[in-house]
Amino acid sequence: MPQIPYRTYLEEHEIPQNWYNIKADMKEQHDPFVHPGTKQPMAAKDLEPIFCAELCAQEFNTTDRFIKIPQDILDYYLTYRPSPLIRAYNLEKTLATPAKIYFKFEGNNTSGSHKLNSAAAQVYYAKQQGLKGLTTETGAGQWGTALAMACAYFGLDLTVFMVKVSSQQKPYRKAVMESYGASVIASPSTTTQAGRGILERDPDTGGSLGCAISEAIELSLSNDNIRYVLGSVLDHVVLHQSIIGLEAKAAMEKIGEYPDIIIGCAGGGSNLGGLMAPFMGDKLNSTANPYFIAVEPASCPTLTRGQFAYDFGDVGQTTPLIKMYTLGCGFMPSANHAGGLRYHGMSPIISKLYHDGYLNEARAVEQTAVFDAATLFAKHETILPAPESAHAIKVTIDEALKCKETGEPKTILTGLSGTGYFDMQAYMSYNSRNMSDSIPTDEELAAGFAQLIRL
Ligand SMILES: *Cc1c(COP(=O)(O)O)cnc(C)c1O
């Protein structure tokens, strides 16, 4: 048998020319956005005051299986893509597992994560529409950085509302964004009504993604030349991230492999959604039957303990109502170190696929065990993973050890969504054994569910 290489790269000319729209293959679509006032389903044009027109069109596209990637975006992708598919031989050896472990690594760009894939697309369409600037929120900082990079490249202004705990934990993130020309505001801030309201109720809050979203949306609505962009959750983001799965599938085909198990961490669901999309397409079309696992933090257990209900995407209750797994938009997760996974809701596509049983399983894991896995991985595979990605690594190791018990040589494909170079506060806390796991009680979750809107 030929030796499979440590790294399998596609050639530049093999980079996918189209994104894959999983919705074209879904048996049933997720429920539509609903207007919180009228309680009526919303159409693409209803979202255009907030989002770019082309992104609204993509958001509602349930029929085109493939959507052409514009050449300017492809040109940008080629500065850091195709990303490598890595066979984790060293980790396999250490675990003494018969499993074959593959990682699709998205940390190979300055933003350090997969988020640049959607940032490039969103900024490109905003520029095409003639907009002057964009605004957004960022939690861990990866999205803000990715967007700052894309805005610098395509030539748009950017204001980033950065979750306060993250901006304190990660001053260098802020510096990177500013180096690319973005203006960065700690959220909650006094620059918006939403921020002032939250500060009045809870002056010491460390903020949350939901709260930063409210502030960014408020700014976008106050200026017709500015639109809001979101780094996860929405269908068009999952669409752009399908490049991860398409590349992974093509690379695996090159080496004669196909995954039995596909694992990704899920914050808003975009890296997992993108990684699994073409494989999920196979499952929906009954040409293959891989097993999908979404991994989330025990401190923010959206899929494992949340409800499948209509909810706002933000704590300020400014977004349309979205049918998704949610902990309630008022849920304030504890200051877990995986900032990108501290979100109360989940992609409607992921939610629907999970609810209908196509996404087989969600697993919640605790922070300390996640960093045990992260450091074991780093020592053997050299990449220091983002804390978010380390959630997927933790479950990958668990699955590989299961294979050791059963003797089954399963093929595992895991999304390594980013690097942890800007997360050293988290690693410091782990190294000094200061890390604690904070898991919400049923009573705390019930308080979030009680606030859900019943339609
Ligand atoms: C943002 C982020 C996540 C979580 O977001 P998803 O939309 O669920 O992918 C995961 N990993 C990294 C490295 C991130 O930056």
The ligand as an ORCA input file, in Angstrom:
! r2SCAN-3c Opt
* xyz 0 1
  C     -15.103     31.427     15.551
  C     -14.394     30.168     15.713
  C     -15.077     28.973     15.969
  C     -16.552     28.901     16.195
  O     -17.360     29.368     15.182
  P     -18.164     28.439     14.219
  O     -19.034     29.337     13.462
  O     -18.929     27.459     15.061
  O     -17.176     27.757     13.371
  C     -14.349     27.809     16.031
  N     -13.008     27.810     15.893
  C     -12.317     28.944     15.665
  C     -10.835     28.868     15.527
  C     -12.986     30.148     15.557
  O     -12.300     31.262     15.323
*
